[in-house]
Amino acid sequence: MEINVYNKFGDVVKSIDLKDSIEYIDGRVYKGDKFYYKGIGVPYQFHHIHPDDMTDEYDFIDVCDVFYIGNLVSKKVFAGKTGIFQEKYQTHFTDWIGACGVKELNIFENLYDESGFEFSAIEVFEYQIIDEQNQQYYLKVDYPEGRNNYLTSPDPKKLRLLLDYMIQNDWNFPWDKNCLTDINSESKITDVADIFKSSDISHKIGTVYALLHSLYQNDQNAYFEFCESNSLMHYNRMSFILNTLSILQYNNVDVGHLYSTTPVETYRNIIYNYLITGKNCGFCGVGSCKGRKDSNESYGEEIRNEYIKMAKVQLNL
């Protein structure tokens, strides 16, 4: 099976000879005879660009509601083609459309270092280079339990086990990540490249917040089921923070000093001084394995600064 690599003009500049028969699954994942492949191309539909880069090369589709992702567009010369495209899929990541960027190589350290992540739903066997200069790769992997999503069979007890494990073992999500899409029905993580190790209280807050907020955004019924299962109440958006503190306290994380005189003041303190100062998705390329670094890693600081500006307005600071 040959996979085409297209330049920004839509011309084939390289072909990858993959000695396997593959079937497209979703995202940038294909299934072969024995393995799955991640980063071996996509049937092109759309990608994201910064509004300043908008030209007549693109058909405008929508503006993303996440401020740093930009415009959703379809590039005319990519339409109807399948493969890897030499243009970033999202503005804050260096991954080409259909390929894996350098941040995906974090998966090896996260899985196979001495304190490797134990709630993984993926096995990774090797990576192959698509383009060394631009640090683009594809991975040969397996999903022993198949590929599905938590919401296909939600189980709040299993999800709580995952969350407790992450808190107790210093594993973290970026706080603004839609992490539920990376959790399967067994509450194991199908994409462990973006999780990271840290005992910092800001990152623990961000991890619990990310899961609660992501669960609510994807399925409110499943979120309220999780709350009921864990004796948590939800009244408004402040509840994401107050429930986060409750879960951390259950896991023997010292959060007593984070409380202020009122729930509102506690909420403002956590959001402004701990949550948004933590690790957002723009930092995902930091610390990539084998000495490689993501050239886009500084974007996390820009995103953080913008969150701070937004918080000052929304929290009346």
N, C-alpha and C positions, 0 to 999 in steps of 0.2 A: 504494500500500500504506500503510495507516495503522497506526502503532505506538501502543499505549495506554501512558500513564503512570499508575500507580496510587499513591494515597497509602497511609499506614500502615494505613488501615481497609479497603483493598482496593477503593476507589472510583476510577473513572477521573476524573482531574483535568485531563488534557491528552491530545491526540492529535498525533502527528507525521506529517505527510503526506510520505511518502517516495515520490518519483516513480520507482519501480523495482519490479520483481518480485523478491522475495527468497526464498531458501531457507536454512533454519537449518543451520549446519555443526557448530559445537561452541562451548563456552565462551560468549562473548557476541559471536560472529562469525556473520554471514550472508553469503551470496553473492548478488549481484545479476546483472543481465545483463552488465555490463562490469566491475564493481568488487565488492570485499568491503566490508562495513560492520562496524566494531567498536564495540560499545556501543549497539546499537540494540534491545536487549532480549534476553530469554531465555524459554524455556518454564520456568516456575518449578518447582523441585524442593525446594531447601533453601538455607539460608544459615547464618551463624555469629553467635552473640551471646555477650556476656559472661554468665557464670553468674548474676551478680547481677540481670540483666535478664530472667531466666526467669519467665514467667507462664503462665497457662492459655490465652493467645493462641497458644501454640506447642505443637507435638507434638515431644517430645524424641526425637532419633535416636541421638546418640552424643556422647562427649566427645572432642575432637580431641587427638591425641597431641602437638601443638605447643602448649605451655602458654598462649601469649598469644592463640590463636585462639578458644578457648572452646568452647561447646556447638554441636554441629551440630543444627539444628532445622528444622522445616517450619512456616511460619506458616499457620494455618487459612484465613484470608481470602485468601491468595495462591494456594491450591491450585487447580490446573487452569487457571491463567491464564498468558498469554504477554504479555510487554512489559517495561517498566521499572518498578521498584518503589522507592518513596521510603524505603528502609531500607538500611543498609550491608550489603554482602555479607560482609565480614569486619571484625572489631572494630578492626584496626590500619590499615585503609584507609578513605578517605572515599567511595570509589566506591559509588554506589547499585547495588542488584541489577540487573544487565543493562546498566548504563551505564558510562562511563569518567569517573573523577574527574580532578582537576587534575594528578595525577602523570603521567597518560598523555600530557600535552602535552610532557613532556620529550623525547618521541620526535622532535619537530621539531629541537630543538637537537642531539640525538645523531646524527641523520642528516645534517642539512643545514648545520651550522656548518662552518667552514673545515677542521677536522680531523675530519670526520664519520666515523662508524663504517663500516668497509668490508666487514664480514662480515654484513651485514644481509640477511634474506630477505623484507623487507617494504618496500614503497614507500607513502608517505603523501601524499595529495594535499590534503586539507583536513580541518578539523574544523568541526562545527556545534554550536551551543549548545542543550542541552536545558533547562537551568535555570541562568541566570547567577548568581543569588544563592547557590545551593548548589554552583556550579562543577561541573556535570555536562555531559558532551559525548558526541558520537559522532564517529567518524573514518571517512573514505572512504579505503580502502587497496587495495593489490593485493599478492598473493603470486605473483611471476612463476614460481616453481618449484612452486606449489601449497602445500597445508598438509599436512605430515606430521611425524613425529617422528624423532629420531635413531635410535631403536631399530627403526624399520621396515627400515633397512639400515645397521647400524652400521659405521663405518669409522674405526678408531683413528688412522690417519694424518691424515685430514682433521680429526678432533677435536683432535689435537695442533697442527695448523696454526692453528686458531682460538685455542687457548689461548696459543700462543707470540705470536700477533699481539696479543692483549689485554695480555699482560705487557709486551711491548716498546713498546706504544703507550699505556700507562697507562689502559686500559679495565678496568672492574671489575664483578663481580657483588656484591650483598650476600652476606655469608658464609653466611647461613643460608637462602638461597634454593634451592628445588628447580629449579635452572637448566636441567637437562636437558630438562624439558618445554617449554622455549622454544628448543630447538635442533633443526633439521631434519636430514634424512638427508644433506644436503650440509655439515653442520656450520656452518650459518649461523643467525643468531638471528632468530626470528620476532617477538619482542617486545623491542624495544630501549629501551623506556621506562624500565626499571629499572636498566640499566647506567649507570655514571657514570665520570667522568674523575678520576684521582688517581694520583700517583706514590708515595703513602705506602706503606711496606712492609707495614703492617697490612692495607691493602686488597688488595695483591697476594697476600699470604698467603690472605686471605679468598676471593679469586677462584679460586685453584687448589683450595683446600680445598672450596669450594662445588661445583665441577665434579666432583672426585673422589668426594666423599661422595654427591652426587646420582646419579652414575652407578652407584655401588654400591647405593644404595637402590632404584633403579629396575630394575636388571638386573645381578646379580653376575657372570654370564658375560661380559657386555659390559665390565664393569669389569676383570675379570682379563685379558680380551683386550687392553684398553688398557694394562694394566700390562706384559704380556708384550711388546707392540709397542714399549714405551718403556723396556725393561730396568729395570722397577720391581718391587720385591717387596712382598708384603702378608702380614703375620703377624697383626696385630690392629689395633685402632682407632688406635694410635699411628702406624701406617703411613701414614694419611692425611696426618699432619703431616710425617713424614720424607720421604714422596714429594713433598709440596708443596715442601719445601726443595730437593730434588734438581732439580725442574723449574725453580724460580726460579734456582738456581745455573747451570743449563744456559743460561738466558737472560741471564746476566751480571748478575744481581741480587746484590748483596753480602749474603749471609746468614751469613757466617762468624761474626759476633759473636752470632748467635742460638743457637748450639750451647752446651750445658752439658756437664758432665763425663760424664753418662750419657744414653742415649736417653730414659729416664723423665723426667729433669730437663729435658731439651730440650723434651719434649712438654708438661710442665707450664708451662714458661716461655712457649712459643708460645701455648698455649690461653689462659692467664690474662692475659698482658701484651700480646698482639698480636691474636689471633683475635677474642675476644668483645668487645674494646674497639673493634673496627672497626665497619663499617656493617652493621647488620642490616636486615631488611625493613621495620621500622618507620620507617626514615629515608627511604623511597623518595619521599616527597612533598617533600623538601627541595630547593630550587633549581629549582622548576617554572618553565617558560618564560613569557616576556612579563610578568614581574613578579608573576605569581600565586604564592601559597603555599598549600600544603596545611595546613589547620587542624589536622590530626592529626599533624603532623611531630614534636611533642614525645614522641609515644608511643615513638619509637626509644630515647630515654633511659631510659624506664621498662623497656623490654625488656632493654636492656643491663644495667641494675642488677640485674634478676632473674637474668640469665645469670651475673653476677659472684657472686651469692649461691649459685647452684647449683654453680658451679665450685669455690668454696671447700670445699664439702662433698665433691664428687666427687674432687677432687684432693688432699684432706686438707691444705689450706693453712691 
